[in-house]
Amino acid sequence: MSRSTFLFTSESVSEGHPDKVADRISDTVVDLFLARDPEARVACETLCTTNLVVLAGEIRGKGIWENDAWVPGLEAEIEAAVRAAVRDIGYEQDKFHWNTFEFQNHLHGQSVDIAVGVDAADNKDEGAGDQGIMFGYASNETPELMPATLAYSHAILKKLAEVRHAGGTLLEPDAKSQVTIQYVDGKPVRATSIVLSTQHAAGKADQVAAFVKPLILEVLPEGFTDENTVWHINPTGIFEIGGPDGDTGLTGRKIIVDTYGGASPHGGGAFSGKDPTKVDRSAAYACRYLAKNVVAAGLADRCTIQISYAIGVAEPQSIHVDLHRTGRIDESVLERELLGLIGGATPRAIRQHLGLNKPIYARTAAYGHFGREPDADGGFGWEKTDLVDRLKALAG
C-alpha cells in the first residue's frame, strides 16, 4: 500500500459465521472465568459443527479449577453460558439449535511448565505467556481511525444483524461481506465492488438482493457508490444452509477480520479464547491503543507499531514504529517514549493500564476488536485517545 492511487479490499464476517460462533463461545468462557477470578488463566478453543460444540484447552483459577478438578456446579454453568451465547446469535435451526446441540467440554488444568514461566515469583515479574510478535495500526481515513475497507465491511454486517435481530426478515445469522475501494492520493474515494453473501430463509433467494441493497447503502457515505460499482449479492444464488451446519467453525480463524483487514501486518496469534495475560491479545490491544493515539494526536496519517516477546520474560524484546512517511515526529522518539506513557509493556503493566482483567471479551468476538466505541465498564478501553495531549507535547 505504498502507492498513493490503488484498489484495496477487506472482508468481514457476521456473528453467525461458524468461525465467529466459535470465537463468541471461547470469549464467553473467558468472561465467565474472569468474573470468578480476575487473574484466571484461560486458553479456550472451540469447534462447532452440525449439532455439536466442543471445548478444549487449558485453564487455571480460584473458584474455577481447584485440586485438579472443576469447582462443583461450574460445568453446568459453562454449558448454560455456551448455549445462551448461541441463542443470542440466533441459531434455532434443525441441525444447529442452541438448545439441542451436543456439548462436550474438554477443558483441563494448565500445564505447570507454562505456569512456572509466566507467574510472578520473588523478584521476577509475571512473564509473557508465549513468544511472538504483535502489531497495532491506525489510519486517519475514517473517524474510527481504521482502514475504510474494513470499517465499511463491518458496518454492512452490523446493519444486517441489527435488522435481523429486530425480527420478521428473511435474513439468517451467517453472512460475509467484502468491500473494494479506490484510493486516490492515499484517500478512499469510492467503492468499486461490494460483495455480500448472506444466509436467508428457505425459498427467499430471489428476494435477498432487493432487501439488502438499501441497507448496505445506508451505512456507506453518500455518493460512495456509483453506476460503475460492481455488486455481487449472493453470487452463488442460494444460501439456505449456513452456520456450523454448513461449515465447521474453529476459534481464531478470522484474525485479519478481527484486526485491520489486511492493511497492517499481523503477528499470527488469535485473540479470542485467551485471557489478557496472553500477549497475543493484550499486547496487540496495547499496540492499537498507542498507534491510535499517535494518529489522533496528528503526529502521522498512518501508524504501525510492532512489539515482540519471549515466553516467561516480562519486558518486550523490541518495539518498532513505522509512520509510513506521513510522520510529523521522528519515529525513534516514539520508540523511545511510547511505552513509558503506559507504564511499560510488561503483561501486567498493559493489563493494569488498559483495565483488561474484566469480563469484557464476548462483545469483541464479532465485527472487529478495533474501531469500536469504549464502553463504560472498560470494554474496548484500548480505543480511548487519552494520550493525545502527552503525545503532542513530545512533538513540541
TAJO-V757714 format. One record per residue. N is the residue number from 1. RES is the residue in one small letter. PHI is phi in radians with two decimals (* if undefined). Layout:
# TAJO-V757714
n:res:phi
N:RES:PHI
N:RES:PHI
This chain:
# TAJO-V757714
n:res:phi
1:m:*
2:s:-1.41
3:r:-1.28
4:s:-1.59
5:t:-2.20
6:f:-2.96
7:l:-1.85
8:f:-2.49
9:t:-2.27
10:s:-2.35
11:e:-2.13
12:s:-2.40
13:v:-2.31
14:s:-1.38
15:e:-1.08
16:g:-1.60
17:h:-1.05
18:p:-0.96
19:d:-1.17
20:k:-1.33
21:v:-1.05
22:a:-1.11
23:d:-1.08
24:r:-1.08
25:i:-1.11
26:s:-1.05
27:d:-1.30
28:t:-1.12
29:v:-1.14
30:v:-0.98
31:d:-1.09
32:l:-1.05
33:f:-1.32
34:l:-1.15
35:a:-1.16
36:r:-1.50
37:d:-2.57
38:p:-1.04
39:e:-1.76
40:a:-1.05
41:r:-1.86
42:v:-2.41
43:a:-2.40
44:c:-1.95
45:e:-1.84
46:t:-2.18
47:l:-2.04
48:c:-2.34
49:t:-2.57
50:t:-0.95
51:n:0.95
52:l:-2.64
53:v:-2.26
54:v:-2.20
55:l:-1.82
56:a:-2.59
57:g:2.48
58:e:-2.21
59:i:-2.47
60:r:-2.79
61:g:2.88
62:k:-1.21
63:g:1.29
64:i:-2.21
65:w:-2.21
66:e:-2.31
67:n:0.96
68:d:1.06
69:a:-2.74
70:w:-1.17
71:v:-1.09
72:p:-0.90
73:g:1.57
74:l:-1.27
75:e:-1.04
76:a:-1.16
77:e:-1.18
78:i:-1.08
79:e:-1.06
80:a:-1.09
81:a:-1.16
82:v:-1.12
83:r:-1.12
84:a:-1.14
85:a:-1.11
86:v:-1.18
87:r:-1.09
88:d:-1.12
89:i:-1.14
90:g:2.05
91:y:-1.54
92:e:-2.36
93:q:-1.56
94:d:-1.00
95:k:-1.85
96:f:-2.79
97:h:-2.11
98:w:-1.00
99:n:-1.67
100:t:-2.19
101:f:-1.13
102:e:-1.25
103:f:-2.08
104:q:-2.22
105:n:-2.02
106:h:-1.99
107:l:-1.12
108:h:-2.62
109:g:-1.12
110:q:-1.20
111:s:-1.00
112:v:-1.19
113:d:-1.16
114:i:-1.23
115:a:-1.01
116:v:-1.18
117:g:-1.41
118:v:-1.79
119:d:-1.37
120:a:-1.26
121:a:-2.78
122:d:0.89
123:n:-1.69
124:k:-1.64
125:d:-1.30
126:e:-1.01
127:g:-1.50
128:a:-1.13
129:g:-1.30
130:d:-2.94
131:q:-1.35
132:g:2.60
133:i:-2.09
134:m:-2.26
135:f:-2.19
136:g:-2.30
137:y:-2.57
138:a:-2.64
139:s:-2.51
140:n:-1.51
141:e:-1.36
142:t:-2.37
143:p:-1.03
144:e:-1.39
145:l:1.03
146:m:-2.17
147:p:-1.03
148:a:-1.08
149:t:-1.02
150:l:-1.34
151:a:-1.01
152:y:-1.32
153:s:-1.09
154:h:-1.08
155:a:-1.07
156:i:-1.06
157:l:-1.28
158:k:-1.11
159:k:-1.12
160:l:-1.10
161:a:-1.14
162:e:-1.03
163:v:-1.16
164:r:-1.10
165:h:-1.16
166:a:-1.22
167:g:1.66
168:g:1.30
169:t:-2.06
170:l:-1.52
171:l:-1.39
172:e:-2.04
173:p:-1.18
174:d:-1.43
175:a:-2.83
176:k:-2.41
177:s:-2.22
178:q:-2.70
179:v:-2.21
180:t:-1.89
181:i:-2.17
182:q:-1.54
183:y:-1.83
184:v:-2.19
185:d:0.94
186:g:1.37
187:k:-1.99
188:p:-1.25
189:v:-2.06
190:r:-2.82
191:a:-1.52
192:t:-1.58
193:s:-2.69
194:i:-2.29
195:v:-2.08
196:l:-2.42
197:s:-2.10
198:t:-2.26
199:q:-1.10
200:h:-2.47
201:a:-1.13
202:a:-1.00
203:g:1.35
204:k:-1.94
205:a:-0.99
206:d:-1.31
207:q:-1.81
208:v:-1.12
209:a:-1.03
210:a:-1.14
211:f:-1.34
212:v:-1.55
213:k:-1.04
214:p:-1.07
215:l:-1.19
216:i:-1.11
217:l:-1.11
218:e:-1.08
219:v:-1.72
220:l:-1.65
221:p:-1.03
222:e:-1.04
223:g:1.42
224:f:-1.32
225:t:-1.93
226:d:-2.54
227:e:-1.17
228:n:-1.67
229:t:-1.16
230:v:-1.61
231:w:-1.95
232:h:-2.24
233:i:-1.91
234:n:0.79
235:p:-1.10
236:t:-1.42
237:g:1.79
238:i:-2.21
239:f:-2.47
240:e:-1.67
241:i:-1.62
242:g:-2.47
243:g:1.19
244:p:-1.08
245:d:-1.28
246:g:-1.56
247:d:-2.80
248:t:-1.14
249:g:-1.93
250:l:-2.36
251:t:-1.08
252:g:1.46
253:r:-1.66
254:k:-2.16
255:i:-1.24
256:i:-1.30
257:v:-1.07
258:d:-1.17
259:t:-1.94
260:y:-2.25
261:g:1.13
262:g:1.61
263:a:-1.31
264:s:-2.31
265:p:-1.06
266:h:-2.30
267:g:-1.28
268:g:1.77
269:g:-1.57
270:a:-1.29
271:f:-1.73
272:s:-1.10
273:g:1.53
274:k:-1.99
275:d:-1.26
276:p:-1.31
277:t:-1.28
278:k:-1.35
279:v:-1.19
280:d:-0.89
281:r:-1.60
282:s:-1.15
283:a:-1.24
284:a:-1.14
285:y:-1.12
286:a:-1.12
287:c:-1.12
288:r:-1.11
289:y:-0.99
290:l:-1.20
291:a:-1.08
292:k:-1.11
293:n:-1.18
294:v:-1.05
295:v:-1.23
296:a:-1.09
297:a:-1.37
298:g:1.37
299:l:-1.45
300:a:-2.90
301:d:-1.43
302:r:-2.45
303:c:-2.59
304:t:-2.09
305:i:-2.18
306:q:-2.07
307:i:-2.23
308:s:-2.24
309:y:-2.43
310:a:-2.04
311:i:-1.06
312:g:1.42
313:v:-1.91
314:a:-1.30
315:e:-1.35
316:p:-1.12
317:q:-1.42
318:s:-2.86
319:i:-2.41
320:h:-2.30
321:v:-2.09
322:d:-2.20
323:l:-1.73
324:h:0.96
325:r:1.06
326:t:-2.02
327:g:-1.37
328:r:-2.08
329:i:-2.69
330:d:-1.22
331:e:-1.06
332:s:-1.14
333:v:-1.13
334:l:-1.14
335:e:-1.08
336:r:-1.41
337:e:-1.86
338:l:-1.01
339:l:-1.13
340:g:-1.14
341:l:-1.19
342:i:-2.04
343:g:1.34
344:g:1.77
345:a:-2.18
346:t:-1.18
347:p:-0.93
348:r:-1.19
349:a:-1.07
350:i:-1.11
351:r:-1.09
352:q:-1.24
353:h:-1.16
354:l:-1.64
355:g:1.11
356:l:-1.57
357:n:-1.47
358:k:-2.39
359:p:-1.40
360:i:-2.19
361:y:-1.84
362:a:-1.02
363:r:-1.20
364:t:-1.48
365:a:-1.20
366:a:-2.26
367:y:1.22
368:g:1.64
369:h:-1.51
370:f:-2.24
371:g:1.38
372:r:-1.89
373:e:-1.42
374:p:-1.06
375:d:-1.67
376:a:-1.09
377:d:-1.54
378:g:1.82
379:g:-1.08
380:f:0.98
381:g:-1.09
382:w:-1.26
383:e:-1.65
384:k:-1.19
385:t:-2.07
386:d:-1.52
387:l:-1.78
388:v:-1.01
389:d:-1.09
390:r:-1.20
391:l:-1.23
392:k:-1.05
393:a:-1.12
394:l:-1.09
395:a:-1.43
396:g:1.38
